[in-house]
Amino acid sequence: MCWCDAVTQVPSQTRVVFIQHPREAKVPISTCRMAHLSLPNSELHVGLSAVGNPALEKLCARPGVAVLFPSESATDVDALTVPPETLVVVDGTWSNAKKVVEKCPLLSKLPRLKFFPDQPGNYRIRKEPEAHCLATIEATAFVLGRLEKAPTRFTPILTAFDAMVEKQLDYIRENPSSARHKNRKHRNTVRVDPTAVLRGRDLVVVFGEANAWPMCDPDRPQPDDPELVQLVAERLDTGERFERLLKPVRPIGPRVPQHLDLSAEDLARAGDRAEVIAAWKQFIRPGDLQLGWGSFCRDLLARESAAPDDYLNLRGVLGRLVDGPPGSVESLAQSFGAVLPEGKGRALRRLVSLAFVTRAVLEEKGDRLLNARRSRGTRTARETASIK
């Protein structure tokens, strides 16, 4: 649908700079571009960071710039005595917007502003995490009204937004059976065996753990991409193991030892990173298929210039078997009867779980167990529906 004829432009004294997460730029009902078109004194950038964008780098270095982002240290817009000349508005889901602000050293240092809306938003076609959360265009209109002491001046820019919402609600009312959640397509309706790719291959199950800091920690080092600090693997046909710790380059995150079930002393005594990666490359043979649970380990290895030549996400494979998420690898292995080692680190428990599940699948026990698991899930869903 087109809502261009509903766009109402309103001039503002405040320069508004929108930074839109790339994923949000692909969402048809996103309101960031709508807000940009409604405000002549605005600009729109699509990206994950201000770093590398000359215009944004120059902007963040100027005085009188603030970012609209709620946090404990943020200032309520109603408490400002001097409003900012430029307001940076980050557009994305709450988690994505937080990553853009927290992980960018330029944006994370800007003064932060927050606000408390007078009423709930009108974004009725999209689920908000809390009642006080607003669409980007709603938040922008509200804050500009407060900054420029004209509470209703920017209300007209919501015309296009309200028109879009009402039109989408009309579509829903006219086509009640077409909701995508009600007509979910099955991932494997043909019942093709997704585990066939495992057979006849030299399989190596692998897990990696990372040193990562909480995004809200003001002492978080930059850059803060997760760095590999533990790598474990098992060659399934021989049982040969690879278990090594890598010395962190950056300070160890305050919660890392607890999450990894390792001591800080163990991590401090870890081996040289280059030597561990060289040993890993010796362990891996040409033709190996590396199996992980998700893509996190693959990404960690890629950052160490050791990206797998052939990698498979076993969680995705089993998801196609059960036509849904299989759960955590530990819980899945335990439901199959695995006994997991305690006190030897989380990575080793996950490795043992992944090896157990893979062997069960290869022995065709896993398919029967997964089918039983799927049947239990269907029965539970029916019981829940009857209770409702």
Secondary structure by P-SEA (a helix, b strand, c coil): ccccccbbbbbbcbbbbbbbcccccccccccaaaaaaacccccccccccccccaaaaaaaaccccccccccccccccccccccccbbbbbbccaaaaaaaaaacccccccbbbbbbbccccccccccccccccccaaaaaaaaaaaaacccccccccaaaaaaaaaaaaaaaaacccccccccccccccccccccccccccccccbbbbbbccccccccccccccccccbbbbbcccccbbbbbbbbbcccccccccccccccaaaaaacccaaaaaaaaaaaccccbbbbbccaaaaaaaaaacccccccccaaaaaaaaaccccccaaaaaaaabbbbbccccaaaaaaaaaaaaaaaaaaaaaaaaaaaaaaaaaaaaaaaaaac
